[in-house]
């Protein structure tokens, strides 16, 4: 009879390892809390900057940008046929058509790196190829015509022209690179992909185009920046932005009645409530806009069929994306602060590291831009200040190419949408190409 061999005391079962991991996490949380540097000026200021950035983001972007974007993303999953997405943006679509559509669609919206995320998630889940979807993801915040024009006016024609050429080229090159890197994964995904909220379309293509055009118009005009008052044609639009937004909302209400049969009293009550807020607080148009979005949510949530499916799809995107964005915005503010205010990382370190035109300076500039959160157009005065502190033109271009397209909040959301490998690849391509382009630009200027 063979003697029993005692089990190794180092062998741990799955449950024991799980409990050990929980214990290690609790210990780490305890030590972090115990040694929290509360009371130190740098830390307290950084926490305040994180909270200030979250408050500013919530007031300026959640209502006007994110909520409309969530509804548009939900509508993509419900009202757009998967066959249409596959025809123009699928892996089997013509490359010129797919990348042309993706780049143009992103350019027309001209949104920030966070607002484009629900829209990207919408077309991605509907079966768009990784390459065209990535091109759309980059082009939305990066290829902003007004931002390029203001860049040329404020920072010089050479940087403005280089930004325009680089951004347009990046959208295609990054898309093609993502498609090549993950071609096997894409082939399998395209084979088994099915829309999560596919419903047979009950309207013509023209009606669907008008429907999405109204929603896009509301998003575009509501987010029309005050900085555009200085830019010729944009000045005229800026003066009537809320009138144009209201016309888009009224058009949407009419479509809800005619195409979806929404009870007229719901629409009248919603319009009347918004009108009351407009007259009671004319200097706070965001309040009226928020009430209008809330009314749309109530109408869709209390409806049946497509409208209820639309609300459900919108709510799914909201639950997935909003908490990660707000948490990421806080961390970005904690680390890097807001324009003119410092976080944990001293701004002097950043300014000192991006002088000259070395590869290291361009890389650090690209990396810093990728981690920071830039609202539309805010990158221009930031870069102007950094150039005044000694930043080279090459690193300035690198930041302009990487910064608007990426941010720490957007990285967290991308991870939840397409996984770690694809997120890492996209971020690495943006930072890498921005570094190389900035370095080459610096050599010639």
C-alpha positions as CSV (number, residue, x, y, z in Angstrom):
1,X,0.0,0.0,0.0
2,X,1.4,3.3,-1.1
3,X,1.8,5.9,1.6
4,X,-0.4,9.0,1.2
5,X,1.4,12.0,-0.1
6,X,0.5,15.1,1.8
7,X,-0.8,18.0,-0.2
8,X,1.5,20.9,-0.8
9,X,0.7,23.7,1.6
10,X,1.3,26.1,-1.2
11,X,-1.5,24.7,-3.3
12,X,-4.6,27.0,-3.3
13,X,-8.0,26.2,-4.7
14,X,-10.0,28.6,-6.8
15,X,-12.1,29.8,-3.9
16,X,-9.0,30.4,-1.8
17,X,-7.3,32.4,-4.5
18,X,-10.5,34.5,-5.0
19,X,-10.6,35.3,-1.3
20,X,-6.9,36.1,-1.3
21,X,-7.4,38.5,-4.1
22,X,-10.3,40.2,-2.3
23,X,-8.1,40.5,0.8
24,X,-5.2,42.0,-1.2
25,X,-7.6,44.5,-2.7
26,X,-9.0,45.5,0.7
27,X,-5.5,45.8,2.0
28,X,-4.5,48.1,-0.9
29,X,-7.6,50.2,-0.4
30,X,-6.9,50.5,3.3
31,X,-3.3,51.6,2.8
32,X,-4.3,54.1,0.1
33,X,-6.9,55.6,2.5
34,X,-4.5,55.5,5.4
35,X,-1.7,57.4,3.6
36,X,-4.0,59.7,1.6
37,X,-2.2,63.1,1.5
38,X,-5.3,65.1,2.5
39,X,-4.3,68.5,3.7
40,X,-1.4,68.9,1.3
41,X,-2.0,71.9,-1.1
42,X,-1.1,70.0,-4.2
43,X,-3.4,67.0,-3.5
44,X,-6.3,69.1,-2.3
45,X,-6.0,71.4,-5.3
46,X,-5.9,68.3,-7.6
47,X,-9.0,66.9,-6.1
48,X,-10.7,70.2,-6.5
49,X,-9.6,70.3,-10.1
50,X,-11.1,66.9,-10.7
51,X,-14.4,67.9,-9.2
52,X,-14.4,71.2,-11.1
53,X,-13.8,69.5,-14.4
54,X,-16.6,67.0,-13.7
55,X,-19.0,69.9,-12.8
56,X,-18.0,71.8,-16.0
57,X,-18.3,68.7,-18.1
58,X,-21.7,67.8,-16.7
59,X,-23.0,71.3,-17.3
60,X,-21.5,71.9,-20.7
61,X,-21.4,68.5,-22.4
62,X,-23.7,65.9,-20.8
63,X,-27.0,67.7,-21.6
64,X,-26.0,69.3,-24.9
65,X,-23.7,66.6,-26.3
66,X,-24.0,63.2,-24.6
67,X,-27.7,62.9,-24.2
68,X,-28.5,63.7,-27.9
69,X,-25.6,61.4,-28.9
70,X,-27.1,58.5,-26.7
71,X,-30.5,58.9,-28.5
72,X,-28.8,59.0,-31.9
73,X,-26.8,55.9,-31.0
74,X,-29.9,54.1,-29.8
75,X,-31.8,55.1,-33.0
76,X,-29.0,53.6,-35.1
77,X,-29.6,50.2,-33.5
78,X,-33.4,50.4,-33.9
79,X,-34.2,52.4,-37.1
80,X,-31.2,51.6,-39.3
81,X,-31.2,48.2,-41.1
82,X,-28.1,46.2,-40.6
83,X,-27.9,45.6,-44.4
84,X,-27.6,49.4,-44.9
85,X,-24.7,49.6,-42.5
86,X,-23.0,46.6,-44.0
87,X,-23.4,48.0,-47.5
88,X,-21.6,51.3,-46.8
89,X,-19.4,50.6,-43.7
90,X,-19.1,46.8,-43.5
91,X,-15.9,44.8,-44.0
92,X,-17.0,43.9,-47.5
93,X,-17.9,47.4,-48.6
94,X,-15.8,49.3,-51.2
95,X,-12.9,50.9,-49.3
96,X,-13.2,54.3,-51.0
97,X,-17.0,54.3,-50.1
98,X,-16.6,52.9,-46.6
99,X,-13.8,55.3,-45.5
100,X,-15.3,58.2,-47.4
101,X,-18.6,57.8,-45.7
102,X,-17.0,57.3,-42.3
103,X,-14.8,60.3,-42.6
104,X,-17.5,62.6,-44.0
105,X,-20.0,61.5,-41.3
106,X,-17.5,62.2,-38.5
107,X,-16.5,65.5,-40.0
108,X,-20.1,66.8,-40.3
109,X,-20.8,66.1,-36.6
110,X,-17.6,67.7,-35.4
111,X,-18.0,66.5,-31.8
112,X,-15.5,65.9,-29.0
113,X,-13.7,62.7,-28.2
114,X,-16.4,61.7,-25.7
115,X,-19.5,62.6,-27.6
116,X,-18.4,60.5,-30.6
117,X,-18.3,57.4,-28.5
118,X,-22.0,56.5,-28.3
119,X,-22.2,57.1,-32.1
120,X,-19.2,54.8,-32.7
121,X,-20.7,52.1,-30.4
122,X,-23.9,52.3,-32.4
123,X,-22.5,51.7,-35.8
124,X,-20.0,49.2,-34.4
125,X,-22.7,47.0,-32.9
126,X,-24.7,47.3,-36.1
127,X,-22.0,45.5,-38.0
128,X,-19.7,48.3,-39.3
129,X,-16.2,47.1,-40.2
130,X,-13.5,47.9,-37.6
131,X,-11.6,50.0,-40.2
132,X,-14.4,52.3,-41.2
133,X,-15.7,52.5,-37.6
134,X,-12.2,53.5,-36.4
135,X,-11.9,56.1,-39.2
136,X,-15.3,57.5,-38.0
137,X,-14.0,57.4,-34.3
138,X,-11.0,59.5,-35.2
139,X,-12.6,61.9,-37.8
140,X,-15.4,63.1,-35.5
141,X,-13.3,65.0,-33.0
142,X,-10.2,65.5,-35.1
143,X,-11.4,66.8,-38.5
144,X,-13.2,69.9,-37.3
145,X,-13.2,72.5,-40.1
146,X,-13.6,75.4,-37.7
147,X,-10.9,74.1,-35.4
148,X,-8.5,73.8,-38.3
149,X,-9.3,77.4,-39.5
150,X,-8.8,78.8,-36.0
151,X,-5.6,76.8,-35.7
152,X,-4.2,78.5,-38.8
153,X,-5.3,81.9,-37.5
154,X,-4.0,81.6,-34.0
155,X,-1.0,79.3,-34.3
156,X,0.1,80.0,-37.9
157,X,-0.8,78.8,-41.4
158,X,1.9,76.1,-41.4
159,X,0.5,74.3,-38.3
160,X,-3.1,74.8,-39.5
161,X,-2.4,73.3,-42.9
162,X,-0.3,70.4,-41.4
163,X,-3.2,69.7,-38.9
164,X,-5.7,69.5,-41.8
165,X,-3.6,67.2,-43.9
166,X,-2.5,65.1,-41.0
167,X,-6.0,64.7,-39.6
168,X,-7.6,63.7,-42.9
169,X,-4.8,61.2,-43.6
170,X,-4.9,59.8,-40.1
171,X,-8.6,58.9,-40.3
172,X,-7.9,56.6,-43.3
173,X,-4.5,55.3,-42.2
174,X,-5.7,54.4,-38.7
175,X,-8.8,52.8,-40.1
176,X,-6.8,50.7,-42.6
177,X,-4.3,49.8,-39.9
178,X,-7.0,48.6,-37.4
179,X,-8.6,46.5,-40.1
180,X,-5.3,44.9,-41.0
181,X,-4.3,44.2,-37.4
182,X,-7.5,42.5,-36.5
183,X,-8.6,41.1,-39.9
184,X,-9.2,37.6,-38.5
185,X,-11.2,38.9,-35.6
186,X,-13.2,41.0,-37.9
187,X,-13.9,38.2,-40.3
188,X,-15.4,36.2,-37.4
189,X,-17.3,39.1,-36.0
190,X,-18.8,40.0,-39.4
191,X,-19.9,36.4,-39.8
192,X,-21.8,36.1,-36.5
193,X,-22.7,39.7,-35.9
194,X,-26.4,40.5,-35.4
195,X,-28.0,43.8,-34.4
196,X,-28.9,43.9,-30.7
197,X,-32.1,45.9,-31.4
198,X,-33.0,45.2,-35.0
199,X,-36.5,46.1,-36.0
200,X,-38.0,46.0,-39.5
201,X,-38.1,49.5,-40.8
202,X,-41.6,50.9,-41.4
203,X,-40.5,54.0,-43.2
204,X,-38.8,54.8,-46.5
205,X,-35.1,55.6,-46.8
206,X,-36.0,59.3,-47.3
207,X,-38.0,59.3,-44.0
208,X,-35.2,57.7,-42.1
209,X,-32.7,60.2,-43.6
210,X,-34.9,63.1,-42.5
211,X,-35.3,61.5,-39.0
212,X,-31.6,61.2,-38.5
213,X,-31.0,64.6,-40.1
214,X,-33.2,66.3,-37.5
215,X,-31.4,64.6,-34.6
216,X,-28.0,65.5,-36.1
217,X,-29.1,69.1,-36.6
218,X,-30.2,69.3,-32.9
219,X,-26.8,67.9,-31.8
220,X,-24.8,70.2,-34.1
221,X,-26.6,73.5,-33.4
222,X,-27.0,72.9,-29.7
223,X,-23.2,72.4,-29.4
224,X,-22.3,75.3,-31.7
225,X,-19.4,76.9,-29.8
226,X,-19.3,80.5,-28.6
227,X,-15.8,80.8,-30.1
228,X,-17.4,80.6,-33.5
229,X,-18.7,84.1,-33.2
230,X,-15.4,85.3,-34.4
231,X,-15.3,83.2,-37.6
232,X,-17.3,84.9,-40.3
233,X,-20.1,82.6,-41.5
234,X,-20.1,80.9,-38.1
235,X,-21.0,84.1,-36.4
236,X,-24.3,84.3,-38.2
237,X,-25.1,80.7,-37.1
238,X,-24.0,81.3,-33.6
239,X,-26.5,84.2,-33.2
240,X,-29.5,81.9,-34.1
241,X,-28.2,78.6,-32.9
242,X,-31.1,78.1,-30.4
243,X,-33.7,79.1,-33.0
244,X,-32.2,76.4,-35.4
245,X,-32.1,73.9,-32.5
246,X,-35.8,74.6,-31.7
247,X,-36.8,74.2,-35.4
248,X,-35.1,70.8,-35.4
249,X,-36.9,69.8,-32.2
250,X,-40.2,70.9,-33.6
251,X,-39.5,68.8,-36.7
252,X,-38.7,65.8,-34.5
253,X,-42.0,66.3,-32.6
254,X,-43.9,66.4,-35.9
255,X,-42.2,63.2,-37.1
256,X,-43.1,61.5,-33.8
257,X,-46.7,62.4,-34.4
258,X,-46.9,61.6,-38.2
259,X,-44.6,58.6,-38.4
260,X,-45.0,57.0,-35.0
261,X,-48.5,58.1,-33.9
262,X,-47.5,59.6,-30.6
263,X,-50.5,61.1,-28.8
264,X,-50.8,64.8,-29.7
265,X,-51.4,65.8,-26.1
266,X,-48.0,64.4,-25.1
267,X,-46.3,66.5,-27.7
268,X,-48.3,69.7,-26.9
269,X,-47.5,69.2,-23.2
270,X,-43.8,68.8,-23.9
271,X,-43.6,71.9,-26.1
272,X,-45.6,73.9,-23.7
273,X,-43.4,72.9,-20.7
274,X,-40.2,73.8,-22.7
275,X,-41.8,77.2,-23.8
276,X,-42.5,78.0,-20.2
277,X,-38.9,77.4,-19.2
278,X,-37.6,79.4,-22.2
279,X,-39.7,82.5,-21.1
280,X,-39.0,82.0,-17.4
281,X,-35.2,81.6,-17.9
282,X,-34.2,83.1,-21.3
283,X,-30.5,83.3,-20.3
284,X,-30.4,79.6,-19.5
285,X,-31.2,77.8,-22.8
286,X,-29.6,74.6,-21.5
287,X,-32.5,74.2,-19.0
288,X,-35.0,74.2,-21.7
289,X,-32.9,71.8,-23.8
290,X,-32.6,69.4,-20.8
291,X,-36.4,69.5,-20.3
292,X,-36.9,68.7,-24.0
293,X,-34.5,65.7,-23.8
294,X,-36.3,64.5,-20.6
295,X,-39.7,64.8,-22.4
296,X,-38.4,62.7,-25.3
297,X,-37.2,60.1,-22.8
298,X,-40.7,60.0,-21.1
299,X,-42.5,59.8,-24.5
300,X,-40.3,56.9,-25.7
301,X,-40.3,55.1,-22.4
302,X,-44.1,55.1,-22.2
303,X,-44.6,54.0,-25.8
304,X,-44.7,50.6,-27.4
305,X,-43.0,49.0,-30.4
306,X,-40.1,50.9,-32.0
307,X,-40.2,53.9,-29.7
308,X,-39.9,51.7,-26.6
309,X,-37.1,49.8,-28.3
310,X,-35.4,53.1,-29.0
311,X,-35.6,54.1,-25.4
312,X,-34.2,50.7,-24.3
313,X,-31.3,50.9,-26.7
314,X,-30.5,54.5,-25.6
315,X,-30.7,53.5,-21.9
316,X,-28.2,50.6,-22.5
317,X,-25.7,53.0,-24.1
318,X,-26.2,55.5,-21.2
319,X,-25.7,52.8,-18.5
320,X,-22.5,51.6,-20.2
321,X,-20.8,54.8,-21.1
322,X,-21.9,57.6,-18.8
323,X,-20.3,56.3,-15.5
324,X,-17.0,55.6,-17.2
325,X,-16.9,59.0,-18.8
326,X,-17.6,60.9,-15.6
327,X,-15.1,58.8,-13.7
328,X,-12.5,59.3,-16.4
329,X,-13.1,63.1,-16.5
330,X,-12.5,63.3,-12.8
331,X,-9.2,61.3,-13.1
332,X,-8.1,63.5,-16.0
333,X,-8.8,66.6,-13.9
334,X,-7.1,65.1,-10.9
335,X,-3.9,64.4,-12.8
336,X,-3.7,67.2,-15.3
337,X,-6.1,69.9,-14.1
338,X,-8.0,72.3,-16.3
339,X,-6.6,75.0,-18.6
340,X,-4.8,77.5,-16.3
341,X,-5.1,75.2,-13.3
342,X,-2.8,72.4,-12.2
343,X,-3.5,68.9,-11.1
344,X,-1.1,66.4,-9.5
345,X,1.2,66.7,-12.5
346,X,2.8,70.2,-12.6
347,X,2.2,72.0,-15.8
348,X,5.8,73.1,-15.8
349,X,6.9,69.5,-16.2
350,X,4.7,69.2,-19.3
351,X,6.0,72.5,-20.8
352,X,9.6,71.6,-20.0
353,X,9.3,68.1,-21.6
354,X,7.9,69.2,-24.9
355,X,10.6,71.8,-25.9
356,X,12.6,71.3,-29.0
357,X,11.8,68.6,-31.6
358,X,13.2,65.4,-30.4
359,X,11.2,62.1,-30.8
360,X,10.9,62.1,-27.0
361,X,9.3,65.6,-26.9
362,X,6.9,64.7,-29.7
363,X,6.0,61.4,-28.0
364,X,5.4,63.1,-24.6
365,X,3.3,65.8,-26.3
366,X,1.2,63.1,-28.0
367,X,0.8,61.1,-24.8
368,X,-0.1,64.1,-22.7
369,X,-2.7,65.2,-25.4
370,X,-4.1,61.6,-25.5
371,X,-4.7,61.6,-21.7
372,X,-6.1,65.1,-21.4
373,X,-9.7,65.9,-22.1
374,X,-10.3,68.7,-24.7
375,X,-13.7,70.1,-25.4
376,X,-14.1,71.3,-29.0
377,X,-11.7,74.2,-29.8
378,X,-10.1,74.4,-26.3
379,X,-7.0,72.7,-27.5
380,X,-6.0,75.8,-29.5
381,X,-5.5,78.2,-26.5
382,X,-3.8,75.4,-24.5
383,X,-1.3,74.8,-27.3
384,X,-0.8,78.6,-27.7
385,X,0.1,78.9,-24.1
386,X,2.5,75.9,-24.3
387,X,4.2,77.4,-27.4
388,X,4.7,80.6,-25.4
389,X,6.3,78.5,-22.7
390,X,8.8,77.0,-25.2
391,X,7.0,74.1,-26.9
392,X,8.3,73.3,-30.4
393,X,6.1,73.4,-33.4
394,X,6.5,69.7,-34.0
395,X,5.3,68.7,-30.5
396,X,2.5,71.3,-30.9
397,X,1.2,69.6,-34.0
398,X,1.6,66.2,-32.3
399,X,-0.7,67.3,-29.5
400,X,-3.2,68.8,-31.9
401,X,-3.4,65.5,-33.8
402,X,-3.6,63.2,-30.8
403,X,-5.4,65.4,-28.2
404,X,-8.9,66.0,-29.7
405,X,-9.3,62.4,-30.8
406,X,-8.4,60.7,-27.5
407,X,-8.8,61.3,-23.8
408,X,-8.6,59.2,-20.7
409,X,-12.4,59.1,-20.4
410,X,-12.7,57.9,-24.0
411,X,-10.1,55.2,-23.5
412,X,-12.1,53.8,-20.6
413,X,-15.3,53.7,-22.7
414,X,-13.5,52.2,-25.7
415,X,-12.2,49.4,-23.5
416,X,-15.8,48.5,-22.5
417,X,-17.0,48.6,-26.1
418,X,-14.3,46.8,-28.1
419,X,-11.9,45.2,-25.5
420,X,-8.4,45.8,-24.4
421,X,-6.4,44.8,-27.5
422,X,-8.3,46.9,-30.0
423,X,-8.4,49.9,-27.6
424,X,-4.7,49.6,-27.0
425,X,-4.0,49.3,-30.7
426,X,-6.2,52.4,-31.6
427,X,-4.5,54.5,-28.9
428,X,-1.0,53.4,-29.9
429,X,-1.7,54.1,-33.6
430,X,-3.0,57.6,-32.8
431,X,-0.1,58.4,-30.4
432,X,2.5,56.8,-32.7
433,X,1.4,58.5,-35.9
434,X,1.0,61.8,-34.1
435,X,4.6,61.5,-32.7
436,X,6.0,60.6,-36.1
437,X,4.1,63.4,-38.0
438,X,5.0,66.0,-35.4
439,X,8.7,65.0,-35.5
440,X,8.8,65.2,-39.4
441,X,7.0,68.5,-39.4
442,X,9.4,69.9,-36.9
443,X,12.4,68.9,-39.1
444,X,11.1,70.9,-42.0
445,X,9.8,74.0,-40.2
